[in-house]
Amino acid sequence: MNEEDKKATLEALKIAFTYMPKSIEVNKYEYGDRYQVVLEHVETVREVLLVNGIDPDEVDGEVNTDIAPNSTY
């Protein structure tokens, strides 16, 4: 995979991550018996972002710059 393809793939992953539930939102009531699998999927995506130098907690602001609050730090 060339560098341009890697950037495009990471950008797509960042966009998808913004629509994933947050770990704290995943529970048995909402997801039934699959809740543990959903938690594992969320964690897998977080890990891939981290390995690639992307802070998962900052992704939403990067992807949605038009609605992200201004940072004060």
Buried (B, 14 or more C-beta within 10 A) or exposed (E): EEEEEEEEEBEEBBBEBEEBBEEEEBEEEEBEEEBEEBBEBBEEBBEBBEEEEBEBEEBBBBBEEEEEEEEEE
